[in-house]
Amino acid sequence: MGYDYALVHLTYTVPPAILLSILYAPLCTRLDLYKIVFLITIAVTSTIPWDSYLIRNSIWSYPDNAVMGPKIFDIPVEEVFFFVIQTFNTTLLYLLLSKPTLHSIYLAKEKKNDKWKVLKLGGQLGLALIIKKSIDWIKTPGEYTYMGLILVWASPFLLLLWTLAYQFLVKLPLVSTAIPIAIPTLYLWVVDALALHRGTWVISSGTKTGLYLPGIGLEAEEAVFFFLTNCLIVFGLVAFDNALAVLNTFPAHFPTVPSLPTPALLVRALLLPAAAYDDDRILGLRQSVQRLKNKSRSFYLASGTFSGRLRIDLIHLYAFCRIADDLIDNAKSPAEAKLWILKLRKFVEFAYGEAKKGPDGSVTPATDINQGAATLFAMNNFPQDTLLSLLYLPTQRMDKEPLFELIKGFEMDLAFTKDANSTPIKTEPDLDQYGARVAGTVAHLCIQLVLHHYPGLSETASKRVMAAGHDMGIALQYTNIARDLKVDAENGRCYVPISWLKREKMTPESFVSALRSDKNEEFVEKRIEKQRLHLLERAFGLYEKSVGAIEELPRPARASMRVAVESYMQIGRELRTPGYQVKAGRATVPTWKRITVAWRALAGPVHSTR
Ligand SMILES: CC(C)=CCC/C(C)=C/CC/C(C)=C/CC/C(C)=C/[C@@H]1[C@@H](COP(=O)(O)OP(=O)(O)O)[C@]1(C)CC/C=C(\C)CC/C=C(\C)CCC=C(C)C
């Protein structure tokens, strides 16, 4: 009896497991736990018979003085623990690295005889040849026996996973495929070489090739073994995510998706022929994600922490809001902006207008991509690259009133006709109303989506979170205005209420001129800063009043909502830091700080104005 093998775990496999667990804990969902347990169960059950066979046939062995003693089917318990910990570590690394990935956008509809068929067949053929060769090697015992045994065990699983998930294995970013294979493989090569040199485990000499990995002197079989086992784990996870992406993306095939899909449902999703995929849905999602990625660093980061169909709905909602705001903001004339407002209203009317009431009073809701009037209207009136995002706005899951209110908010901006003095924001209540329209509404819609996907909150609690969300939306809008004072001034806009400016003996026009100038006297700069701080004071007042309500939201959306709010309010915290200089007209939050803020928000309630 000895502790050498146990020591290998204590020194090399357990510390990374602890580190990865600490890093991933705030991001971990029930679905992630399900994936981890699923993968470990498959890894352990599929490896035990093979490993046991190898030990009983003396391909490798463990000196008595290196292991503690207890065995399962002749395998030392330390070795069984190895299957568990290796799968755990590689899985956590994969989950961590692929958190930002929205898997649905990597699905691809297949057409007859396109490149996908060739690729799938090529991979299958390659793996089938490997299986054939390894059987030949096993049949003639000798120096290729161990290599043959490794390949004959791993390749059929790889063949199966390739057949089910080849699209994702090829298309996913390398950070979700190659990196989580490469890092644990290189690490385990070093650990294995050290253990072999110490004699913790021994490979018999008659059944190995005698080839070594240059540099660390590791047997080729061991190098192949660790590479393939990590491939198996990552391929398995990719197939799992492929199945989830199919389930989440195609409601026509899978109307409802349980929070923890059964293995049978996952297999059914993987077996859906890629020719049956709805490519408009995939393209629409790709366009909405691209818009989110290009336009908002805060919400893009936050979107990665939401999951399933809620994440998809929020991304389409963001795209709709962004498209509407941009069409109006970038219009070449007030007349064009007015026309966009009319068109947006009409589009929303059409999008909601298709619900039909039957003679018995039953309501047939509009389908979420309206093949009827809304589609036709959008095709005739909106730019090509906005169509799919508009059409996939999740109208059946949200009220229409907030959307009309949002458009009313955009309409308020049209009042800035001649100069900044024509502002519609005369008093603080005017600014609150503007914030309620452009942001309170967005909060209402976001919360509605959350409550649709995670139902069960009582009516009173729902009302409470809606009211708090409304205030939080206004808080974000105040922050947005404080950040964009200079940018808005360049466009002749001033959102600071006239009543506030009056106290400083300023008008919107003089305030805008000061913001545009680089040569202000110190007292003018101080006045500008005072207005910015006043806006932020109100922003944080509203934030403090409403932030607690996030903890009343359904648990699966709580932490993600915290990230969305906190990563935006961080802009306000930066602006409030004494001595902070606004660069290029806009306050930005460095990436490392964004990630830290998001991580802290995921870990638990934040409640901080500083
Ligand atoms: C995670 C994810 C994808 C969320 C989507 C959130 C979403 C739909 C945002 C829409 C943003 C948008 C373009 C709205 C148009 C009107 C507008 C410009 C509003 C301002 C947003 C700023 O966005 P951005 O900085 O990108 O815009 P500009 O560069 O300035 O043009 C706003 C500041 C409003 C955003 C308001 C919210 C997202 C609501 C926040 C409140 C909650 C989520 C509720 C919290 C819950 C409780 C219970 C308190």
The ligand as an SDF file (V2000), in Angstrom:
LIG
                    3D

 49 49  0  0  0  0  0  0  0  0999 V2000
  -28.9940   41.0610  -22.0890 C   0  0  0  0  0  0  0  0  0  0  0  0
  -29.7110   41.7460  -23.1520 C   0  0  0  0  0  0  0  0  0  0  0  0
  -29.4370   41.3610  -24.5390 C   0  0  0  0  0  0  0  0  0  0  0  0
  -30.5790   42.6920  -22.8050 C   0  0  0  0  0  0  0  0  0  0  0  0
  -31.3350   43.4580  -23.7750 C   0  0  0  0  0  0  0  0  0  0  0  0
  -31.7140   44.7520  -23.1780 C   0  0  0  0  0  0  0  0  0  0  0  0
  -32.3820   45.6090  -24.2120 C   0  0  0  0  0  0  0  0  0  0  0  0
  -33.5560   45.0780  -24.9020 C   0  0  0  0  0  0  0  0  0  0  0  0
  -31.8850   46.8250  -24.4300 C   0  0  0  0  0  0  0  0  0  0  0  0
  -32.4620   47.7850  -25.4410 C   0  0  0  0  0  0  0  0  0  0  0  0
  -31.4990   48.8880  -25.6360 C   0  0  0  0  0  0  0  0  0  0  0  0
  -31.9580   49.9140  -26.6350 C   0  0  0  0  0  0  0  0  0  0  0  0
  -31.1850   50.0590  -27.8630 C   0  0  0  0  0  0  0  0  0  0  0  0
  -33.0530   50.6580  -26.3780 C   0  0  0  0  0  0  0  0  0  0  0  0
  -33.4970   51.7990  -27.2200 C   0  0  0  0  0  0  0  0  0  0  0  0
  -33.7120   53.0290  -26.3390 C   0  0  0  0  0  0  0  0  0  0  0  0
  -32.4420   53.3690  -25.6330 C   0  0  0  0  0  0  0  0  0  0  0  0
  -31.3250   53.9400  -26.4190 C   0  0  0  0  0  0  0  0  0  0  0  0
  -32.3650   53.0980  -24.3160 C   0  0  0  0  0  0  0  0  0  0  0  0
  -31.1070   53.1430  -23.5780 C   0  0  0  0  0  0  0  0  0  0  0  0
  -30.3040   51.9850  -23.5460 C   0  0  0  0  0  0  0  0  0  0  0  0
  -28.8860   52.2190  -23.7780 C   0  0  0  0  0  0  0  0  0  0  0  0
  -28.3820   51.3840  -24.7550 O   0  0  0  0  0  0  0  0  0  0  0  0
  -27.0590   51.8250  -25.5140 P   0  0  0  0  0  0  0  0  0  0  0  0
  -26.0470   52.3520  -24.5730 O   0  0  0  0  0  0  0  0  0  0  0  0
  -26.6530   50.6650  -26.3560 O   0  0  0  0  0  0  0  0  0  0  0  0
  -27.6430   52.9280  -26.3940 O   0  0  0  0  0  0  0  0  0  0  0  0
  -26.9760   54.1820  -27.0180 P   0  0  0  0  0  0  0  0  0  0  0  0
  -25.5900   53.7980  -27.3630 O   0  0  0  0  0  0  0  0  0  0  0  0
  -27.0270   55.2230  -25.9790 O   0  0  0  0  0  0  0  0  0  0  0  0
  -27.8390   54.5310  -28.1930 O   0  0  0  0  0  0  0  0  0  0  0  0
  -30.9350   52.4330  -22.3940 C   0  0  0  0  0  0  0  0  0  0  0  0
  -30.1080   53.0850  -21.3570 C   0  0  0  0  0  0  0  0  0  0  0  0
  -32.1010   51.7170  -21.7870 C   0  0  0  0  0  0  0  0  0  0  0  0
  -31.8240   50.2590  -21.4680 C   0  0  0  0  0  0  0  0  0  0  0  0
  -32.7860   49.8030  -20.4380 C   0  0  0  0  0  0  0  0  0  0  0  0
  -32.8720   48.5130  -20.0530 C   0  0  0  0  0  0  0  0  0  0  0  0
  -32.0840   47.4340  -20.6410 C   0  0  0  0  0  0  0  0  0  0  0  0
  -33.8030   48.1480  -18.9540 C   0  0  0  0  0  0  0  0  0  0  0  0
  -33.0130   47.7890  -17.6990 C   0  0  0  0  0  0  0  0  0  0  0  0
  -33.8610   47.2730  -16.5980 C   0  0  0  0  0  0  0  0  0  0  0  0
  -34.0400   45.9900  -16.3750 C   0  0  0  0  0  0  0  0  0  0  0  0
  -33.3800   44.9500  -17.2110 C   0  0  0  0  0  0  0  0  0  0  0  0
  -34.9480   45.5430  -15.2800 C   0  0  0  0  0  0  0  0  0  0  0  0
  -34.2180   45.1820  -14.0230 C   0  0  0  0  0  0  0  0  0  0  0  0
  -35.1470   44.4940  -13.1220 C   0  0  0  0  0  0  0  0  0  0  0  0
  -35.5070   44.9180  -11.8850 C   0  0  0  0  0  0  0  0  0  0  0  0
  -36.5000   44.1380  -11.1440 C   0  0  0  0  0  0  0  0  0  0  0  0
  -34.9690   46.1250  -11.2400 C   0  0  0  0  0  0  0  0  0  0  0  0
  1  2  1  0
  2  3  1  0
  2  4  2  0
  4  5  1  0
  5  6  1  0
  6  7  1  0
  7  8  1  0
  7  9  2  0
  9 10  1  0
 10 11  1  0
 11 12  1  0
 12 13  1  0
 12 14  2  0
 14 15  1  0
 15 16  1  0
 16 17  1  0
 17 18  1  0
 17 19  2  0
 19 20  1  0
 20 21  1  0
 20 32  1  0
 21 22  1  0
 21 32  1  0
 22 23  1  0
 23 24  1  0
 24 25  2  0
 24 26  1  0
 24 27  1  0
 27 28  1  0
 28 29  2  0
 28 30  1  0
 28 31  1  0
 32 33  1  0
 32 34  1  0
 34 35  1  0
 35 36  1  0
 36 37  2  0
 37 38  1  0
 37 39  1  0
 39 40  1  0
 40 41  1  0
 41 42  2  0
 42 43  1  0
 42 44  1  0
 44 45  1  0
 45 46  1  0
 46 47  2  0
 47 48  1  0
 47 49  1  0
M  END
$$$$
